[in-house]
Amino acid sequence: MPAEIRPSQALQLWHDVTFDLVRDGRADLSARQMAILLTVYLEPPPHTVRGLAGRLGVTKPVVTRALDTMGRLGLLSRRRDEADRRNVLIQRTLEGALAIEHLGDAIVARYRELPL
């Protein structure tokens, strides 16, 4: 079982990882963009604009703007659902998978540095 950490340690971990992400020279993602990215990569597909909007409690245009940015960064892609042309499916990309792996590695590295 993983060691439990105190709220102050959790905040320090979040701070350190966020700080590292800002300094590493990659594009910064907003909290909303990060929530969408993690949802797409950690939860089983399919993912749609409508579904992500409902899950996050925001409008479809809000999700679309976030996806536009992440699409330009190569983290996610979109395509029309052939079974239901009203839906837009969100797809994972290699670049996005590598970014998620990098994030996971950064979290683990910073966690190991915490004084437990």
N, C-alpha and C positions, 0 to 999 in steps of 0.2 A: 504494500500500500504506500502511495506517495506520502512524503512528509507534509504535514499541514503547515501553512504559513499564516502569519498574522496579517490583518488588514494593512498595516503599515508596510509589511514586506511585499504584499501584493501590489500596492501602489508604487513602491520602489521598482519592482519588476516591470510594471507597465511603463513607468517613466523611463527606465533604462532601455527597454526595447524600443519604445517610441523614439527616444533620442538617437539610438543607433540607426533606426530607419531613416530619420531625417538627415543624418550625417553621411549615410552610405552613397549618396549621389543618385539614387533611384528616385523616381517620381513619388511624391508624397500623396497618399490617399486620405481622403476625409474619413471620418468615423463611419459615415453612411456607406461610402464606397467600400471600405474594409468589411463592413457587415455583409454587404452583398457578395463580395468576393469570397469571404469565408463560407457563406451559405452555399454558394454554388460549388465550392470545392469540398466541403465537409459533409453536406447532406446529399442524399441520393437524388439524381435527376428523375424526371425532367424539371427544369426551372423555366418559368415564364415571367415576362414583365408583370403580368397581372398577379401571378402568385407571389412574386417578390414584393410587390407593392402592398398586397394584403398582409403578408408576413411581417413587414416592417411598419405597417400602419401609415404609409405615405401614398401619395398619388402616383399613377403610372408615369406622368411626365417627370417626376422626381427621379424615379428609377431609370427612365430613359436617359436623362442627362448624365447620371452616374455611369450608365453603360456606355454612353458616347465616349466619355473620358477613358474608361478602362479599355474600350475597344481600340482607341487610338494608341494606347500603351501596349496593346497586344495581349492583355490579361484575360479577356473574354471575347467571344464572338457571338453574333446573333444570326438566326435564320428563321424563316417563316415555317411554321408547323404545317407539313403537307396534309396531315390528317384533319386539321382544323385551321384554315388559313387566317382566322382571326387572331390566333396566338403567335407570339414570337418566342422561340426557344433560345435560351441562353446556353452557350456551349463553352466548355473548358478549352484552353489552349496550352500548348507546351510552355510558352512564356509564363502564363499564369500559374501552371503547376510548379515551375521552377521558383517563382516568386513566393508561393505558399511554402514550398520546402525551405527556402531561405528564411522565411519568417519563423517557421517551426524551429529551425536550427538556432536562430537568434534568441528565441525564447528559452530554449533549453540551456544555451550557453550562459545567459544572464541568470537563470534560475540557479545554476550550479555555483554562481558567485555569491548568492545570498548567504548571509550569516544565519544559519539555522539553529 
